[in-house]
Amino acid sequence: MSKRAPRALAGPPRRGALAGWALLPLRAFLGATFLFAGAQKLADPTFLSGTAPTSIHAQILSAIRLSPLHGALHPLLSVATAVGVAVAGAELLVGLATLLGLYPRSAASVGAALSLTFFLTVSYHSHPYYTGADIVFLAAWVPLIVTPGPPALSLGALIATRARRPEAAPAGLVALPFARVAQLCGSFDAGTCRARDGAPCAPAPCPVLAQPSEDPDAGRRAVLEIASGTLAAGAALIAGGAIAGAGRLIGGAPSGVALAALAPRGPADPAVGGTLLGPAHEVPVGGAATFTVPVTGDPGIVVQPVLGQFDAYDAVCPHAGCTVGYDAAGHVLACPCHGSQFQVASGAVLAGPAPRGLMKINLTRGPDGNLYVR
């Protein structure tokens, strides 16, 4: 006698259909969020820029410093624009497919892969860990991956219904002894049916034996799914191109400042003291330059908003460790990973999720024209 799984662990009958309805709010949220995320990236004229502090190039550069995938990220810097287009396009397709219920498990798998990639790059050092949304999105995709069948209230479910062939006229019933039914059915187990989660057998037409060995509607359903998926993908790509064009028309040309990197030029002035960073004239007025913080080795940034005024900070964002950049258009220091913004004059938080401001670094301009960390 074979052992059966406990009834409590077997799950309810038709659990796939029940899960489809229970997961409807989660599916709507994930689909709408990924669709919005892809559209937002394409509509942002700075996202594909090579110099803007919130661009895909800046995000990859920030992730290289702390991500466990830093070795694989270095080659992507040279093709950052293509990476940005691919990520935004994938988010559009995943969001649309999830909302429509087309290839639901494949779409959820790609969504989970994107969330895992985001977690390992831009959210890996979020503190506390639950403030990084990507790990939550990764967990949220899992129920949609393991749930079989077309989702409830979806184009996939409509296709499955339309592809179903008309029922043939029922054949006349043939009476068989129940002992013969038990011999024919491989799921019979001591008066219960393994194929029906341990439900007791009854001397009635067997629903397991009556099922066909092959799905007669599979071919028609596949053709309809491919046609619908192709149309949806085409619509997503056309919409993505239109959104990107509209974003550039409305938002104007991508703005950004190519940051100079300070480096010592000659010996330090012993009368000044401190650590020599480099010539002050290499920090453009109304712009910024980068340097390495002497004590910690962290990336630093110095801004010269007006001639002769230098504001310097440790450029590591307190939220997830990404490197902030200077947004000349908004006159703020911006994090490329999660959108935190900081005041240039004080380093205080203007917009979260950063829990605190940037660490200020005291600079002195020596009589030799160089900047020193005191």
C-alpha positions as CSV (number, residue, x, y, z in Angstrom):
1,M,0.0,0.0,0.0
2,S,1.5,3.4,-1.0
3,K,1.6,6.3,1.4
4,R,-0.5,9.4,0.6
5,A,0.4,12.9,1.5
6,P,-1.5,14.3,4.5
7,R,-4.7,15.9,3.5
8,A,-3.6,19.3,5.0
9,L,-0.6,19.3,2.7
10,A,-2.3,18.2,-0.5
11,G,-4.1,21.5,-1.2
12,P,-7.7,22.1,-2.1
13,P,-9.3,20.9,-5.3
14,R,-8.9,23.2,-8.3
15,R,-6.3,25.1,-6.3
16,G,-4.9,26.6,-9.6
17,A,-8.2,28.3,-10.4
18,L,-8.6,29.5,-6.8
19,A,-5.1,30.9,-6.8
20,G,-5.8,32.8,-10.0
21,W,-8.5,34.8,-8.3
22,A,-6.6,35.2,-5.0
23,L,-3.5,36.6,-6.9
24,L,-5.5,39.0,-9.0
25,P,-4.6,42.1,-6.9
26,L,-0.9,41.1,-6.8
27,R,-0.9,40.5,-10.5
28,A,-2.5,43.9,-11.2
29,F,0.0,45.7,-8.9
30,L,3.1,44.0,-10.4
31,G,1.9,44.5,-13.9
32,A,1.0,48.1,-13.5
33,T,4.2,48.9,-11.6
34,F,6.6,47.3,-14.1
35,L,4.6,49.0,-17.0
36,F,5.0,52.3,-15.3
37,A,8.7,51.8,-14.5
38,G,9.5,51.0,-18.1
39,A,7.5,54.0,-19.4
40,Q,9.0,56.3,-16.8
41,K,12.6,55.4,-17.8
42,L,11.9,56.0,-21.5
43,A,10.1,59.3,-20.8
44,D,13.0,60.6,-18.7
45,P,15.3,62.5,-21.1
46,T,18.2,62.1,-18.6
47,F,18.0,58.3,-18.2
48,L,19.9,57.4,-21.4
49,S,22.3,60.3,-21.0
50,G,26.0,59.6,-20.4
51,T,26.5,62.6,-18.1
52,A,23.3,63.1,-16.0
53,P,23.6,62.0,-12.3
54,T,20.4,59.9,-12.6
55,S,21.3,58.2,-15.9
56,I,21.7,54.4,-16.5
57,H,25.4,55.1,-16.9
58,A,25.6,56.6,-13.4
59,Q,23.5,53.8,-11.9
60,I,25.9,51.2,-13.3
61,L,28.9,53.2,-12.1
62,S,27.4,53.3,-8.6
63,A,26.6,49.6,-8.6
64,I,30.2,48.7,-9.5
65,R,31.5,50.0,-6.2
66,L,29.4,47.8,-3.9
67,S,27.5,45.2,-5.9
68,P,28.6,41.5,-5.7
69,L,28.3,41.5,-9.5
70,H,30.8,44.4,-9.9
71,G,33.1,42.2,-12.2
72,A,30.2,41.7,-14.7
73,L,29.2,45.3,-14.6
74,H,32.4,46.9,-15.8
75,P,31.9,45.9,-19.5
76,L,28.4,47.3,-19.4
77,L,29.6,50.9,-19.0
78,S,30.6,51.1,-22.6
79,V,27.1,50.0,-23.7
80,A,25.1,51.7,-20.9
81,T,22.5,53.2,-23.3
82,A,21.7,49.8,-24.9
83,V,21.4,48.3,-21.4
84,G,19.0,51.1,-20.4
85,V,16.8,50.5,-23.5
86,A,16.8,46.8,-22.8
87,V,15.8,47.2,-19.2
88,A,13.0,49.6,-20.0
89,G,11.7,47.5,-22.8
90,A,11.8,44.3,-20.7
91,E,9.8,46.1,-18.0
92,L,7.2,47.3,-20.5
93,L,6.8,43.8,-21.9
94,V,6.7,42.1,-18.5
95,G,4.1,44.6,-17.2
96,L,1.9,44.3,-20.2
97,A,2.1,40.5,-20.4
98,T,1.3,40.3,-16.6
99,L,-1.7,42.6,-16.9
100,L,-3.1,40.7,-20.0
101,G,-2.3,37.3,-18.6
102,L,-0.2,36.3,-21.7
103,Y,2.5,33.7,-21.0
104,P,2.0,34.4,-17.3
105,R,4.7,32.1,-15.9
106,S,7.3,33.2,-18.4
107,A,6.5,36.9,-17.8
108,A,6.7,36.4,-14.0
109,S,10.0,34.6,-14.4
110,V,11.5,37.5,-16.4
111,G,10.1,39.9,-13.8
112,A,11.7,37.9,-11.0
113,A,15.0,37.9,-12.9
114,L,14.9,41.7,-13.3
115,S,14.1,42.1,-9.6
116,L,16.9,39.8,-8.6
117,T,19.3,41.8,-10.9
118,F,18.1,45.1,-9.4
119,F,18.5,43.7,-5.9
120,L,22.1,42.5,-6.5
121,T,23.1,45.9,-8.1
122,V,21.2,48.9,-6.8
123,S,19.5,47.6,-3.6
124,Y,22.1,45.1,-2.2
125,H,23.2,47.4,0.6
126,S,19.8,48.9,1.5
127,H,19.7,49.3,5.3
128,P,17.5,48.0,6.8
129,Y,17.1,45.4,4.1
130,Y,13.4,45.8,3.8
131,T,13.7,49.4,2.7
132,G,15.0,48.1,-0.6
133,A,11.9,47.3,-2.7
134,D,13.6,44.9,-5.2
135,I,13.9,42.0,-2.7
136,V,10.1,42.4,-2.0
137,F,9.3,42.4,-5.8
138,L,11.4,39.3,-6.1
139,A,9.4,37.5,-3.5
140,A,6.1,38.8,-5.0
141,W,6.8,37.3,-8.4
142,V,7.2,33.7,-7.0
143,P,3.5,33.0,-6.5
144,L,2.8,34.0,-10.1
145,I,5.6,31.6,-11.3
146,V,4.3,28.5,-9.5
147,T,0.6,29.0,-10.2
148,P,-0.5,26.9,-13.2
149,G,-3.1,27.8,-15.8
150,P,-4.2,31.1,-17.3
151,P,-4.8,33.9,-14.7
152,A,-8.3,35.0,-13.8
153,L,-9.8,37.9,-15.8
154,S,-7.1,37.8,-18.4
155,L,-6.7,37.6,-22.2
156,G,-5.0,34.3,-21.6
157,A,-8.1,32.9,-20.0
158,L,-10.2,34.3,-22.8
159,I,-8.0,32.6,-25.4
160,A,-8.2,29.3,-23.6
161,T,-12.0,29.6,-23.6
162,R,-12.2,30.6,-27.3
163,A,-9.8,27.8,-28.3
164,R,-11.9,25.1,-26.7
165,R,-13.6,23.0,-29.3
166,P,-17.4,22.3,-29.0
167,E,-18.2,19.4,-26.9
168,A,-19.0,16.2,-28.8
169,A,-22.3,14.5,-28.2
170,P,-21.9,12.3,-25.1
171,A,-21.5,8.7,-25.9
172,G,-23.7,6.1,-24.2
173,L,-22.6,5.0,-20.8
174,V,-21.1,1.6,-20.4
175,A,-21.5,-0.1,-17.1
176,L,-18.3,-1.6,-15.7
177,P,-17.8,-3.3,-12.4
178,F,-16.0,-1.1,-9.9
179,A,-13.3,-3.7,-9.4
180,R,-12.5,-3.4,-13.2
181,V,-12.3,0.4,-12.8
182,A,-9.9,0.0,-10.0
183,Q,-7.7,-2.2,-12.2
184,L,-7.7,0.3,-15.1
185,C,-7.0,3.4,-13.1
186,G,-3.4,3.9,-12.1
187,S,-4.4,6.5,-9.5
188,F,-6.6,4.1,-7.5
189,D,-5.2,3.7,-4.0
190,A,-7.2,1.8,-1.4
191,G,-10.5,3.4,-2.2
192,T,-9.1,6.9,-2.9
193,C,-7.9,8.7,-6.0
194,R,-4.3,10.1,-6.0
195,A,-5.1,12.2,-9.0
196,R,-7.8,14.0,-7.1
197,D,-5.8,14.8,-3.9
198,G,-6.9,11.7,-2.1
199,A,-10.7,12.2,-2.7
200,P,-12.6,8.9,-2.1
201,C,-13.6,6.9,-5.2
202,A,-17.3,6.3,-5.9
203,P,-19.1,3.8,-8.2
204,A,-19.8,6.5,-10.8
205,P,-18.2,7.5,-14.2
206,C,-14.5,8.1,-13.3
207,P,-13.4,11.7,-14.0
208,V,-9.8,10.6,-14.3
209,L,-10.4,7.9,-16.8
210,A,-12.7,10.1,-18.8
211,Q,-9.9,12.7,-19.4
212,P,-8.2,12.5,-22.8
213,S,-4.5,11.7,-22.8
214,E,-3.7,14.8,-25.0
215,D,-5.1,18.3,-25.0
216,P,-7.0,18.6,-28.3
217,D,-7.1,22.4,-28.0
218,A,-3.4,22.9,-27.5
219,G,-2.6,23.8,-31.1
220,R,-5.4,26.3,-31.5
221,R,-4.6,27.9,-28.2
222,A,-0.9,28.2,-29.1
223,V,-1.7,29.9,-32.4
224,L,-4.0,32.4,-30.6
225,E,-1.4,33.0,-27.8
226,I,1.4,33.6,-30.3
227,A,-0.7,36.0,-32.4
228,S,-1.9,37.9,-29.3
229,G,1.6,38.0,-27.8
230,T,3.1,39.4,-31.0
231,L,0.5,42.1,-31.2
232,A,1.0,43.0,-27.6
233,A,4.8,43.1,-27.9
234,G,4.5,45.3,-31.0
235,A,2.1,47.6,-29.2
236,A,4.5,47.8,-26.3
237,L,7.5,48.7,-28.5
238,I,5.5,51.3,-30.4
239,A,4.2,52.8,-27.2
240,G,7.7,52.8,-25.7
241,G,9.1,54.7,-28.7
242,A,6.3,57.2,-28.5
243,I,6.8,57.7,-24.8
244,A,10.6,58.2,-25.3
245,G,10.0,60.7,-28.1
246,A,7.4,62.6,-26.0
247,G,9.7,62.7,-23.0
248,R,12.4,64.3,-25.0
249,L,10.1,66.8,-26.6
250,I,8.5,67.8,-23.3
251,G,11.5,67.5,-21.1
252,G,14.0,69.0,-23.5
253,A,17.5,67.8,-24.3
254,P,19.2,65.6,-21.7
255,S,21.0,67.9,-19.3
256,G,24.1,66.9,-17.3
257,V,27.6,67.9,-16.3
258,A,30.6,65.8,-17.1
259,L,32.4,65.6,-13.8
260,A,36.1,66.3,-13.6
261,A,38.2,64.2,-11.3
262,L,40.5,66.1,-8.9
263,A,44.1,64.9,-8.6
264,P,47.1,66.5,-7.0
265,R,49.3,68.6,-9.4
266,G,52.6,69.1,-7.6
267,P,53.6,69.1,-4.0
268,A,51.3,70.3,-1.2
269,D,51.9,73.6,0.6
270,P,53.1,72.6,4.1
271,A,51.8,75.9,5.5
272,V,48.2,75.0,4.7
273,G,48.1,71.5,6.2
274,G,45.6,68.8,5.3
275,T,45.5,66.5,2.4
276,L,46.0,67.9,-1.1
277,L,43.1,67.1,-3.5
278,G,44.0,69.1,-6.6
279,P,43.6,72.5,-8.3
280,A,40.5,74.5,-7.4
281,H,40.2,75.8,-11.0
282,E,39.3,72.2,-12.1
283,V,36.0,72.5,-10.3
284,P,33.8,74.5,-12.8
285,V,31.7,77.3,-11.5
286,G,28.1,76.0,-11.4
287,G,29.5,72.5,-11.7
288,A,31.2,69.7,-9.7
289,A,34.2,67.5,-9.5
290,T,34.9,64.2,-7.9
291,F,37.7,63.1,-5.6
292,T,38.6,60.3,-3.2
293,V,38.0,61.0,0.5
294,P,41.4,60.6,2.1
295,V,40.4,58.9,5.4
296,T,37.7,56.5,4.2
297,G,38.6,56.0,0.5
298,D,34.9,56.7,-0.4
299,P,34.0,58.7,-3.5
300,G,33.6,62.4,-2.7
301,I,32.1,65.3,-4.6
302,V,32.8,69.0,-4.5
303,V,30.4,71.7,-6.0
304,Q,31.2,75.3,-6.8
305,P,27.8,76.9,-7.0
306,V,29.3,80.4,-7.2
307,L,32.8,81.5,-7.7
308,G,35.0,80.8,-4.7
309,Q,32.4,78.8,-2.8
310,F,33.2,75.1,-2.4
311,D,30.7,72.5,-0.9
312,A,32.1,69.0,-0.5
313,Y,30.6,65.8,0.7
314,D,31.2,62.1,1.0
315,A,29.2,61.0,-2.1
316,V,28.0,57.7,-0.7
317,C,24.2,57.8,-0.3
318,P,23.2,56.7,3.2
319,H,20.3,54.6,1.9
320,A,21.9,51.9,-0.3
321,G,25.5,53.0,-0.8
322,C,25.1,54.4,-4.4
323,T,27.3,57.3,-5.4
324,V,25.4,60.6,-5.8
325,G,26.0,63.1,-8.6
326,Y,25.4,66.8,-9.2
327,D,22.2,67.7,-11.0
328,A,23.0,71.2,-12.4
329,A,19.4,71.8,-13.7
330,G,17.9,71.2,-10.3
331,H,20.9,72.4,-8.3
332,V,20.8,69.3,-6.1
333,L,22.9,66.2,-5.4
334,A,20.9,63.2,-6.7
335,C,21.2,59.5,-6.1
336,P,20.8,57.5,-9.4
337,C,19.6,54.3,-7.7
338,H,16.5,55.3,-5.8
339,G,16.0,59.1,-6.4
340,S,17.1,60.6,-3.1
341,Q,18.0,64.3,-3.3
342,F,20.2,66.4,-1.1
343,Q,20.8,70.1,-0.7
344,V,24.1,71.4,-2.1
345,A,24.6,73.9,0.7
346,S,24.2,71.6,3.6
347,G,23.8,68.0,2.3
348,A,20.4,67.7,4.0
349,V,17.8,65.3,2.6
350,L,15.4,67.0,0.2
351,A,13.7,63.8,-0.9
352,G,14.0,60.2,0.4
353,P,14.3,57.3,0.8
354,A,17.7,58.3,2.3
355,P,17.3,58.3,6.1
356,R,19.8,61.2,6.6
357,G,21.9,63.7,4.8
358,L,25.4,63.4,3.3
359,M,28.5,63.7,5.4
360,K,30.0,67.1,4.9
361,I,33.8,67.4,4.2
362,N,35.7,70.6,5.2
363,L,37.7,72.0,2.3
364,T,40.3,74.8,2.3
365,R,41.6,76.6,-0.7
366,G,45.2,77.3,-0.2
367,P,47.3,80.3,-1.4
368,D,48.7,77.9,-4.1
369,G,45.3,77.6,-5.7
370,N,44.8,74.0,-4.5
371,L,42.0,72.4,-2.5
372,Y,42.8,70.7,0.8
373,V,40.8,68.4,3.1
374,R,41.2,69.6,6.7
